[in-house]
Amino acid sequence: MKWAFSWLLLFFLVSGSAVSPAMAKEKARIRDLTITVDKDSVGVSFLVENCFSPRLEKTIQNGVPVILTSYVRFYQSRSLWRDARLASIRLTRRIHYDNIKKVYQVFLQETGPPVVSKDFEEAKERLTRVEDVRVLPPKPLRERASYYVRVKAELEPARLPFRLGDLLFFVPSGKTQTDWAVQKFRIGFFVVPKQGVEPDV
């Protein structure tokens, strides 16, 4: 009995050491979140970092499209009432490896034809870097009023056809997602948020 317990304990120790590198991998996050403001709109730029798990990379190399969905929400801070959501955007992008042409195609919702690249790292960069997406508030922004933008993203394989998906329902999707990132600002001012602190919305 003691012999069996010793082997069982050794198994868990070895298993734990085998998965520790994956667990140690940095979590997906939003980086370089910046805001530009004009009288009619707010521009949002950011990078989705560490979102490609080994499973997702293998999925792409096998020719299965992978979708990046980013959520951008724009709020006005208010002291006596709940913060007001002024606008929101759901931004969808897709990366697909063409096994015949040996190229990566990156489809950007905000632009026209897909971006084509033979380099996987370049294709991932084009997919995950968002530049100056415009958010349109319903009314002009007020001087000295406090505003903030929240951004979150998730990356997952495109849904399989019904029958194939039914056969492979037990296979983990490898989906990754970030926490919400927040950037505060005022018209004429720029307020850098404290790390780990988000508005209560």
DRENPA-472441 format. One record per residue: residue number from 1; residue in one letter; x, y, z of N, C-alpha, C in turn. Coordinates in nm, 3 decimals. Example, Ala and Ser with C-alpha at 12.3 -4.5 7.8 and 13.67 -1.06 7.14 Angstrom:
# DRENPA-472441
<rec 1,"a",<1.319,-0.569,0.780>,<1.230,-0.450,0.780>,<1.320,-0.330,0.780>> <rec 2,"s",<1.285,-0.225,0.708>,<1.367,-0.106,0.714>,<1.290,0.003,0.787>> 
END
This chain:
# DRENPA-472441
<rec 1,"m",<0.084,-0.121,0.000>,<0.000,0.000,0.000>,<0.087,0.125,0.000>> <rec 2,"k",<0.192,0.122,0.087>,<0.283,0.236,0.091>,<0.355,0.253,-0.043>> <rec 3,"w",<0.387,0.137,-0.105>,<0.455,0.142,-0.236>,<0.366,0.209,-0.341>> <rec 4,"a",<0.239,0.173,-0.341>,<0.144,0.233,-0.437>,<0.127,0.381,-0.411>> <rec 5,"f",<0.120,0.420,-0.284>,<0.106,0.563,-0.251>,<0.228,0.642,-0.296>> <rec 6,"s",<0.347,0.583,-0.279>,<0.470,0.651,-0.320>,<0.472,0.676,-0.470>> <rec 7,"w",<0.431,0.576,-0.546>,<0.426,0.593,-0.692>,<0.322,0.697,-0.733>> <rec 8,"l",<0.210,0.697,-0.663>,<0.106,0.796,-0.693>,<0.155,0.937,-0.665>> <rec 9,"l",<0.226,0.954,-0.554>,<0.280,1.085,-0.520>,<0.384,1.129,-0.623>> <rec 10,"l",<0.470,1.035,-0.665>,<0.570,1.067,-0.766>,<0.505,1.108,-0.897>> <rec 11,"f",<0.394,1.042,-0.933>,<0.323,1.076,-1.056>,<0.275,1.220,-1.055>> <rec 12,"f",<0.215,1.263,-0.944>,<0.164,1.399,-0.934>,<0.277,1.502,-0.936>> <rec 13,"l",<0.390,1.469,-0.873>,<0.504,1.561,-0.873>,<0.559,1.579,-1.014>> <rec 14,"v",<0.572,1.467,-1.086>,<0.623,1.474,-1.224>,<0.525,1.548,-1.313>> <rec 15,"s",<0.395,1.519,-1.296>,<0.292,1.587,-1.376>,<0.294,1.736,-1.350>> <rec 16,"g",<0.311,1.774,-1.224>,<0.315,1.916,-1.190>,<0.432,1.986,-1.252>> <rec 17,"s",<0.550,1.919,-1.251>,<0.668,1.981,-1.311>,<0.655,1.990,-1.461>> <rec 18,"a",<0.576,1.897,-1.521>,<0.561,1.898,-1.666>,<0.475,2.013,-1.713>> <rec 19,"v",<0.375,2.054,-1.633>,<0.285,2.159,-1.677>,<0.327,2.296,-1.626>> <rec 20,"s",<0.426,2.302,-1.540>,<0.463,2.431,-1.483>,<0.509,2.534,-1.584>> <rec 21,"p",<0.584,2.499,-1.692>,<0.621,2.601,-1.791>,<0.501,2.665,-1.855>> <rec 22,"a",<0.397,2.585,-1.887>,<0.276,2.643,-1.947>,<0.206,2.734,-1.849>> <rec 23,"m",<0.201,2.691,-1.721>,<0.135,2.774,-1.621>,<0.211,2.903,-1.597>> <rec 24,"a",<0.344,2.894,-1.617>,<0.427,3.012,-1.593>,<0.417,3.114,-1.706>> <rec 25,"k",<0.359,3.074,-1.820>,<0.347,3.166,-1.932>,<0.265,3.289,-1.891>> <rec 26,"e",<0.309,3.404,-1.937>,<0.240,3.527,-1.900>,<0.097,3.527,-1.952>> <rec 27,"k",<0.009,3.584,-1.873>,<-0.132,3.592,-1.909>,<-0.153,3.692,-2.021>> <rec 28,"a",<-0.251,3.665,-2.107>,<-0.287,3.760,-2.212>,<-0.330,3.892,-2.149>> <rec 29,"r",<-0.293,4.002,-2.212>,<-0.326,4.133,-2.155>,<-0.332,4.239,-2.265>> <rec 30,"i",<-0.394,4.352,-2.230>,<-0.396,4.469,-2.318>,<-0.278,4.558,-2.281>> <rec 31,"r",<-0.198,4.596,-2.380>,<-0.080,4.681,-2.357>,<-0.086,4.803,-2.448>> <rec 32,"d",<-0.015,4.907,-2.409>,<-0.003,5.029,-2.491>,<-0.139,5.091,-2.524>> <rec 33,"l",<-0.229,5.091,-2.427>,<-0.361,5.152,-2.447>,<-0.347,5.304,-2.444>> <rec 34,"t",<-0.373,5.368,-2.557>,<-0.360,5.513,-2.569>,<-0.487,5.573,-2.629>> <rec 35,"i",<-0.509,5.699,-2.594>,<-0.631,5.770,-2.634>,<-0.594,5.898,-2.707>> <rec 36,"t",<-0.661,5.925,-2.817>,<-0.651,6.055,-2.885>,<-0.792,6.112,-2.898>> <rec 37,"v",<-0.805,6.242,-2.877>,<-0.937,6.304,-2.871>,<-0.947,6.420,-2.968>> <rec 38,"d",<-1.057,6.427,-3.042>,<-1.090,6.548,-3.117>,<-1.234,6.586,-3.082>> <rec 39,"k",<-1.288,6.685,-3.146>,<-1.420,6.736,-3.106>,<-1.534,6.639,-3.135>> <rec 40,"d",<-1.513,6.545,-3.229>,<-1.622,6.457,-3.270>,<-1.605,6.311,-3.228>> <rec 41,"s",<-1.482,6.270,-3.194>,<-1.460,6.128,-3.168>,<-1.339,6.107,-3.077>> <rec 42,"v",<-1.327,5.982,-3.032>,<-1.214,5.940,-2.949>,<-1.144,5.826,-3.022>> <rec 43,"g",<-1.012,5.837,-3.041>,<-0.935,5.732,-3.105>,<-0.872,5.640,-3.001>> <rec 44,"v",<-0.883,5.510,-3.022>,<-0.831,5.412,-2.927>,<-0.730,5.323,-2.998>> <rec 45,"s",<-0.611,5.310,-2.938>,<-0.507,5.221,-2.991>,<-0.459,5.130,-2.879>> <rec 46,"f",<-0.424,5.005,-2.915>,<-0.375,4.912,-2.814>,<-0.315,4.789,-2.881>> <rec 47,"l",<-0.247,4.709,-2.800>,<-0.189,4.582,-2.845>,<-0.239,4.471,-2.755>> <rec 48,"v",<-0.285,4.361,-2.815>,<-0.323,4.242,-2.739>,<-0.200,4.153,-2.729>> <rec 49,"e",<-0.147,4.137,-2.609>,<-0.019,4.069,-2.588>,<-0.038,3.933,-2.521>> <rec 50,"n",<0.049,3.837,-2.558>,<0.053,3.703,-2.497>,<-0.078,3.626,-2.515>> <rec 51,"c",<-0.146,3.645,-2.625>,<-0.277,3.580,-2.643>,<-0.267,3.450,-2.724>> <rec 52,"f",<-0.150,3.421,-2.782>,<-0.137,3.300,-2.865>,<-0.082,3.185,-2.783>> <rec 53,"s",<-0.169,3.097,-2.739>,<-0.126,2.976,-2.670>,<-0.070,2.878,-2.773>> <rec 54,"p",<0.011,2.780,-2.729>,<0.060,2.678,-2.824>,<-0.053,2.607,-2.897>> <rec 55,"r",<-0.165,2.584,-2.828>,<-0.279,2.518,-2.892>,<-0.337,2.604,-3.005>> <rec 56,"l",<-0.348,2.736,-2.980>,<-0.402,2.824,-3.083>,<-0.307,2.834,-3.202>> <rec 57,"e",<-0.178,2.839,-3.176>,<-0.081,2.846,-3.287>,<-0.090,2.720,-3.373>> <rec 58,"k",<-0.101,2.605,-3.309>,<-0.115,2.481,-3.383>,<-0.245,2.478,-3.462>> <rec 59,"t",<-0.350,2.531,-3.403>,<-0.479,2.539,-3.472>,<-0.467,2.621,-3.600>> <rec 60,"i",<-0.398,2.736,-3.592>,<-0.378,2.820,-3.710>,<-0.298,2.747,-3.816>> <rec 61,"q",<-0.188,2.682,-3.775>,<-0.103,2.612,-3.871>,<-0.178,2.498,-3.940>> <rec 62,"n",<-0.280,2.444,-3.874>,<-0.361,2.338,-3.935>,<-0.467,2.392,-4.030>> <rec 63,"g",<-0.471,2.524,-4.047>,<-0.564,2.582,-4.144>,<-0.699,2.622,-4.088>> <rec 64,"v",<-0.715,2.616,-3.955>,<-0.842,2.656,-3.894>,<-0.836,2.806,-3.863>> <rec 65,"p",<-0.932,2.885,-3.909>,<-0.932,3.029,-3.879>,<-0.944,3.053,-3.729>> <rec 66,"v",<-0.877,3.157,-3.681>,<-0.885,3.198,-3.542>,<-0.931,3.343,-3.537>> <rec 67,"i",<-1.022,3.373,-3.447>,<-1.088,3.504,-3.442>,<-1.045,3.580,-3.318>> <rec 68,"l",<-1.008,3.706,-3.337>,<-0.979,3.797,-3.227>,<-1.095,3.896,-3.215>> <rec 69,"t",<-1.159,3.898,-3.099>,<-1.268,3.991,-3.073>,<-1.226,4.087,-2.964>> <rec 70,"s",<-1.232,4.217,-2.993>,<-1.197,4.320,-2.897>,<-1.322,4.401,-2.862>> <rec 71,"y",<-1.336,4.432,-2.734>,<-1.450,4.509,-2.685>,<-1.398,4.643,-2.632>> <rec 72,"v",<-1.446,4.751,-2.689>,<-1.406,4.886,-2.650>,<-1.529,4.958,-2.597>> <rec 73,"r",<-1.522,5.005,-2.472>,<-1.635,5.074,-2.410>,<-1.589,5.210,-2.358>> <rec 74,"f",<-1.671,5.310,-2.386>,<-1.637,5.449,-2.353>,<-1.737,5.503,-2.252>> <rec 75,"y",<-1.685,5.555,-2.139>,<-1.770,5.600,-2.029>,<-1.740,5.745,-1.990>> <rec 76,"q",<-1.839,5.808,-1.928>,<-1.820,5.934,-1.858>,<-1.832,5.907,-1.708>> <rec 77,"s",<-1.734,5.952,-1.631>,<-1.739,5.935,-1.486>,<-1.836,6.035,-1.425>> <rec 78,"r",<-1.916,5.989,-1.328>,<-2.010,6.077,-1.260>,<-2.003,6.049,-1.110>> <rec 79,"s",<-2.007,6.153,-1.030>,<-1.990,6.137,-0.887>,<-2.118,6.097,-0.814>> <rec 80,"l",<-2.233,6.145,-0.858>,<-2.358,6.121,-0.786>,<-2.441,6.009,-0.848>> <rec 81,"w",<-2.412,5.970,-0.971>,<-2.485,5.864,-1.040>,<-2.387,5.761,-1.093>> <rec 82,"r",<-2.444,5.651,-1.138>,<-2.363,5.548,-1.200>,<-2.298,5.603,-1.327>> <rec 83,"d",<-2.172,5.566,-1.351>,<-2.103,5.614,-1.470>,<-2.183,5.582,-1.596>> <rec 84,"a",<-2.182,5.676,-1.690>,<-2.264,5.663,-1.812>,<-2.182,5.603,-1.925>> <rec 85,"r",<-2.231,5.493,-1.984>,<-2.165,5.439,-2.102>,<-2.211,5.519,-2.224>> <rec 86,"l",<-2.117,5.585,-2.290>,<-2.150,5.672,-2.403>,<-2.145,5.599,-2.537>> <rec 87,"a",<-2.058,5.500,-2.548>,<-2.045,5.429,-2.676>,<-1.972,5.298,-2.652>> <rec 88,"s",<-1.989,5.204,-2.744>,<-1.917,5.078,-2.736>,<-1.896,5.022,-2.876>> <rec 89,"i",<-1.787,4.948,-2.891>,<-1.752,4.888,-3.020>,<-1.713,4.742,-2.997>> <rec 90,"r",<-1.759,4.655,-3.085>,<-1.714,4.515,-3.087>,<-1.636,4.496,-3.216>> <rec 91,"l",<-1.505,4.480,-3.203>,<-1.415,4.476,-3.318>,<-1.372,4.331,-3.342>> <rec 92,"t",<-1.399,4.280,-3.462>,<-1.368,4.140,-3.494>,<-1.262,4.132,-3.603>> <rec 93,"r",<-1.159,4.051,-3.576>,<-1.054,4.025,-3.675>,<-1.034,3.874,-3.688>> <rec 94,"r",<-0.973,3.832,-3.800>,<-0.955,3.688,-3.822>,<-0.822,3.661,-3.890>> <rec 95,"i",<-0.755,3.554,-3.847>,<-0.631,3.509,-3.912>,<-0.654,3.369,-3.967>> <rec 96,"h",<-0.605,3.346,-4.088>,<-0.626,3.216,-4.154>,<-0.500,3.181,-4.232>> <rec 97,"y",<-0.455,3.057,-4.216>,<-0.338,3.010,-4.291>,<-0.385,2.932,-4.413>> <rec 98,"d",<-0.341,2.979,-4.532>,<-0.374,2.913,-4.658>,<-0.269,2.805,-4.684>> <rec 99,"n",<-0.306,2.679,-4.666>,<-0.211,2.569,-4.681>,<-0.164,2.550,-4.824>> <rec 100,"i",<-0.241,2.598,-4.921>,<-0.203,2.584,-5.061>,<-0.103,2.692,-5.102>> <rec 101,"k",<-0.135,2.819,-5.069>,<-0.047,2.929,-5.105>,<0.064,2.952,-5.004>> <rec 102,"k",<0.055,2.887,-4.887>,<0.154,2.900,-4.781>,<0.168,3.045,-4.733>> <rec 103,"v",<0.055,3.110,-4.714>,<0.055,3.248,-4.665>,<-0.051,3.262,-4.555>> <rec 104,"y",<-0.031,3.363,-4.472>,<-0.127,3.396,-4.368>,<-0.212,3.515,-4.414>> <rec 105,"q",<-0.342,3.503,-4.398>,<-0.433,3.612,-4.432>,<-0.494,3.668,-4.304>> <rec 106,"v",<-0.483,3.799,-4.287>,<-0.538,3.865,-4.170>,<-0.650,3.957,-4.217>> <rec 107,"f",<-0.771,3.926,-4.174>,<-0.889,4.003,-4.213>,<-0.920,4.102,-4.101>> <rec 108,"l",<-0.915,4.231,-4.132>,<-0.939,4.338,-4.035>,<-1.076,4.398,-4.061>> <rec 109,"q",<-1.160,4.400,-3.961>,<-1.296,4.452,-3.976>,<-1.297,4.597,-4.022>> <rec 110,"e",<-1.200,4.675,-3.972>,<-1.202,4.818,-3.998>,<-1.140,4.856,-4.132>> <rec 111,"t",<-1.084,4.760,-4.207>,<-1.025,4.789,-4.337>,<-1.087,4.698,-4.443>> <rec 112,"g",<-1.036,4.706,-4.565>,<-1.092,4.631,-4.676>,<-1.031,4.494,-4.696>> <rec 113,"p",<-0.951,4.476,-4.802>,<-0.895,4.344,-4.834>,<-0.805,4.293,-4.722>> <rec 114,"p",<-0.787,4.161,-4.712>,<-0.702,4.105,-4.607>,<-0.556,4.141,-4.625>> <rec 115,"v",<-0.483,4.147,-4.515>,<-0.338,4.164,-4.518>,<-0.276,4.027,-4.535>> <rec 116,"v",<-0.186,4.011,-4.630>,<-0.125,3.881,-4.661>,<0.022,3.883,-4.622>> <rec 117,"s",<0.067,3.778,-4.555>,<0.207,3.770,-4.513>,<0.252,3.624,-4.511>> <rec 118,"k",<0.379,3.602,-4.544>,<0.437,3.468,-4.533>,<0.499,3.444,-4.397>> <rec 119,"d",<0.512,3.550,-4.319>,<0.575,3.542,-4.189>,<0.470,3.535,-4.078>> <rec 120,"f",<0.474,3.432,-3.996>,<0.373,3.412,-3.893>,<0.378,3.522,-3.787>> <rec 121,"e",<0.498,3.561,-3.746>,<0.510,3.665,-3.643>,<0.455,3.798,-3.692>> <rec 122,"e",<0.480,3.830,-3.818>,<0.426,3.954,-3.875>,<0.274,3.949,-3.881>> <rec 123,"a",<0.221,3.834,-3.919>,<0.076,3.820,-3.928>,<0.011,3.835,-3.790>> <rec 124,"k",<0.073,3.778,-3.687>,<0.021,3.791,-3.551>,<0.024,3.936,-3.505>> <rec 125,"e",<0.130,4.006,-3.540>,<0.141,4.147,-3.504>,<0.030,4.229,-3.569>> <rec 126,"r",<0.002,4.202,-3.696>,<-0.104,4.276,-3.766>,<-0.240,4.245,-3.707>> <rec 127,"l",<-0.258,4.123,-3.660>,<-0.386,4.084,-3.602>,<-0.410,4.153,-3.467>> <rec 128,"t",<-0.307,4.161,-3.385>,<-0.325,4.200,-3.245>,<-0.300,4.348,-3.218>> <rec 129,"r",<-0.245,4.421,-3.314>,<-0.222,4.565,-3.291>,<-0.334,4.645,-3.355>> <rec 130,"v",<-0.407,4.718,-3.272>,<-0.520,4.800,-3.317>,<-0.477,4.946,-3.314>> <rec 131,"e",<-0.493,5.015,-3.426>,<-0.446,5.152,-3.439>,<-0.563,5.249,-3.463>> <rec 132,"d",<-0.584,5.339,-3.369>,<-0.673,5.453,-3.386>,<-0.813,5.414,-3.436>> <rec 133,"v",<-0.874,5.321,-3.367>,<-1.015,5.291,-3.394>,<-1.100,5.402,-3.334>> <rec 134,"r",<-1.190,5.459,-3.412>,<-1.265,5.576,-3.367>,<-1.395,5.537,-3.296>> <rec 135,"v",<-1.413,5.595,-3.179>,<-1.536,5.578,-3.101>,<-1.613,5.709,-3.108>> <rec 136,"l",<-1.740,5.702,-3.144>,<-1.821,5.822,-3.165>,<-1.918,5.841,-3.049>> <rec 137,"p",<-1.894,5.938,-2.961>,<-1.990,5.966,-2.853>,<-2.116,6.031,-2.908>> <rec 138,"p",<-2.228,6.018,-2.838>,<-2.355,6.072,-2.889>,<-2.362,6.224,-2.885>> <rec 139,"k",<-2.274,6.288,-2.808>,<-2.273,6.434,-2.800>,<-2.130,6.482,-2.777>> <rec 140,"p",<-2.101,6.610,-2.804>,<-1.966,6.661,-2.785>,<-1.917,6.642,-2.641>> <rec 141,"l",<-1.788,6.614,-2.626>,<-1.731,6.596,-2.492>,<-1.718,6.730,-2.422>> <rec 142,"r",<-1.740,6.730,-2.292>,<-1.739,6.854,-2.215>,<-1.601,6.882,-2.156>> <rec 143,"e",<-1.567,7.009,-2.156>,<-1.440,7.052,-2.098>,<-1.435,7.016,-1.951>> <rec 144,"r",<-1.323,6.956,-1.907>,<-1.294,6.919,-1.768>,<-1.379,6.804,-1.715>> <rec 145,"a",<-1.466,6.749,-1.796>,<-1.538,6.629,-1.755>,<-1.443,6.509,-1.757>> <rec 146,"s",<-1.469,6.410,-1.673>,<-1.383,6.293,-1.664>,<-1.440,6.178,-1.747>> <rec 147,"y",<-1.356,6.115,-1.826>,<-1.396,6.004,-1.912>,<-1.297,5.891,-1.896>> <rec 148,"y",<-1.336,5.772,-1.943>,<-1.240,5.662,-1.949>,<-1.285,5.560,-2.052>> <rec 149,"v",<-1.187,5.484,-2.098>,<-1.210,5.377,-2.196>,<-1.169,5.245,-2.134>> <rec 150,"r",<-1.252,5.143,-2.151>,<-1.221,5.007,-2.107>,<-1.207,4.919,-2.232>> <rec 151,"v",<-1.105,4.832,-2.231>,<-1.079,4.745,-2.346>,<-1.052,4.603,-2.296>> <rec 152,"k",<-1.112,4.508,-2.364>,<-1.091,4.366,-2.335>,<-1.086,4.292,-2.468>> <rec 153,"a",<-1.013,4.179,-2.473>,<-1.003,4.103,-2.598>,<-1.003,3.954,-2.568>> <rec 154,"e",<-1.049,3.875,-2.666>,<-1.044,3.729,-2.657>,<-1.011,3.669,-2.793>> <rec 155,"l",<-0.935,3.561,-2.790>,<-0.890,3.495,-2.912>,<-0.932,3.349,-2.906>> <rec 156,"e",<-1.000,3.301,-3.011>,<-1.047,3.162,-3.012>,<-1.066,3.114,-3.155>> <rec 157,"p",<-1.063,2.981,-3.175>,<-1.085,2.927,-3.310>,<-1.226,2.956,-3.357>> <rec 158,"a",<-1.241,2.970,-3.489>,<-1.374,2.984,-3.546>,<-1.452,2.856,-3.521>> <rec 159,"r",<-1.584,2.869,-3.510>,<-1.668,2.752,-3.484>,<-1.660,2.655,-3.602>> <rec 160,"l",<-1.648,2.527,-3.568>,<-1.641,2.424,-3.671>,<-1.780,2.395,-3.727>> <rec 161,"p",<-1.787,2.337,-3.849>,<-1.917,2.292,-3.900>,<-1.983,2.200,-3.799>> <rec 162,"f",<-2.115,2.197,-3.798>,<-2.190,2.127,-3.692>,<-2.146,1.982,-3.673>> <rec 163,"r",<-2.138,1.907,-3.780>,<-2.108,1.764,-3.764>,<-1.967,1.743,-3.712>> <rec 164,"l",<-1.869,1.819,-3.767>,<-1.732,1.803,-3.721>,<-1.719,1.850,-3.578>> <rec 165,"g",<-1.785,1.961,-3.546>,<-1.782,2.011,-3.409>,<-1.845,1.913,-3.312>> <rec 166,"d",<-1.949,1.842,-3.357>,<-2.016,1.744,-3.272>,<-1.923,1.627,-3.241>> <rec 167,"l",<-1.841,1.590,-3.337>,<-1.746,1.480,-3.316>,<-1.631,1.521,-3.226>> <rec 168,"l",<-1.595,1.651,-3.228>,<-1.478,1.698,-3.154>,<-1.517,1.784,-3.036>> <rec 169,"f",<-1.636,1.759,-2.981>,<-1.682,1.844,-2.872>,<-1.592,1.836,-2.750>> <rec 170,"f",<-1.518,1.726,-2.736>,<-1.437,1.705,-2.617>,<-1.300,1.772,-2.628>> <rec 171,"v",<-1.266,1.827,-2.743>,<-1.135,1.890,-2.761>,<-1.138,2.033,-2.710>> <rec 172,"p",<-1.050,2.073,-2.615>,<-1.050,2.209,-2.564>,<-1.022,2.309,-2.676>> <rec 173,"s",<-1.085,2.425,-2.670>,<-1.074,2.523,-2.777>,<-0.942,2.599,-2.773>> <rec 174,"g",<-0.878,2.609,-2.655>,<-0.756,2.687,-2.643>,<-0.783,2.836,-2.637>> <rec 175,"k",<-0.906,2.876,-2.610>,<-0.942,3.017,-2.604>,<-0.862,3.090,-2.498>> <rec 176,"t",<-0.816,3.211,-2.532>,<-0.749,3.298,-2.436>,<-0.821,3.432,-2.431>> <rec 177,"q",<-0.815,3.499,-2.316>,<-0.878,3.629,-2.304>,<-0.804,3.715,-2.202>> <rec 178,"t",<-0.819,3.845,-2.216>,<-0.753,3.940,-2.127>,<-0.851,3.988,-2.020>> <rec 179,"d",<-0.798,4.052,-1.918>,<-0.880,4.128,-1.826>,<-0.911,4.264,-1.890>> <rec 180,"w",<-1.001,4.337,-1.828>,<-1.030,4.472,-1.876>,<-0.912,4.564,-1.845>> <rec 181,"a",<-0.871,4.641,-1.944>,<-0.772,4.747,-1.924>,<-0.845,4.881,-1.927>> <rec 182,"v",<-0.801,4.975,-1.846>,<-0.870,5.103,-1.832>,<-0.774,5.219,-1.853>> <rec 183,"q",<-0.820,5.321,-1.927>,<-0.743,5.445,-1.943>,<-0.836,5.564,-1.919>> <rec 184,"k",<-0.798,5.650,-1.825>,<-0.877,5.767,-1.791>,<-0.822,5.891,-1.862>> <rec 185,"f",<-0.909,5.988,-1.886>,<-0.862,6.114,-1.945>,<-0.966,6.222,-1.923>> <rec 186,"r",<-0.922,6.346,-1.939>,<-1.011,6.462,-1.945>,<-0.976,6.542,-2.068>> <rec 187,"i",<-1.068,6.623,-2.114>,<-1.040,6.709,-2.228>,<-0.938,6.814,-2.183>> <rec 188,"g",<-0.823,6.811,-2.248>,<-0.715,6.902,-2.210>,<-0.623,6.844,-2.107>> <rec 189,"f",<-0.657,6.725,-2.051>,<-0.573,6.660,-1.952>,<-0.563,6.512,-1.985>> <rec 190,"f",<-0.460,6.448,-1.929>,<-0.446,6.303,-1.945>,<-0.415,6.244,-1.809>> <rec 191,"v",<-0.500,6.154,-1.762>,<-0.487,6.097,-1.628>,<-0.441,5.952,-1.641>> <rec 192,"v",<-0.323,5.920,-1.587>,<-0.272,5.784,-1.592>,<-0.334,5.702,-1.480>> <rec 193,"p",<-0.399,5.590,-1.510>,<-0.466,5.512,-1.404>,<-0.367,5.438,-1.316>> <rec 194,"k",<-0.405,5.414,-1.193>,<-0.325,5.332,-1.104>,<-0.336,5.186,-1.148>> <rec 195,"q",<-0.224,5.113,-1.132>,<-0.223,4.973,-1.173>,<-0.321,4.892,-1.089>> <rec 196,"g",<-0.401,4.810,-1.158>,<-0.492,4.721,-1.088>,<-0.620,4.784,-1.039>> <rec 197,"v",<-0.642,4.912,-1.069>,<-0.761,4.982,-1.022>,<-0.851,5.009,-1.140>> <rec 198,"e",<-0.976,4.965,-1.131>,<-1.073,4.988,-1.238>,<-1.194,5.060,-1.181>> <rec 199,"p",<-1.259,5.145,-1.263>,<-1.382,5.207,-1.218>,<-1.488,5.105,-1.187>> <rec 200,"d",<-1.574,5.133,-1.093>,<-1.683,5.044,-1.055>,<-1.800,5.064,-1.149>> <rec 201,"v",<-1.812,4.974,-1.250>,<-1.918,4.988,-1.350>,<-1.997,4.859,-1.356>> 
END
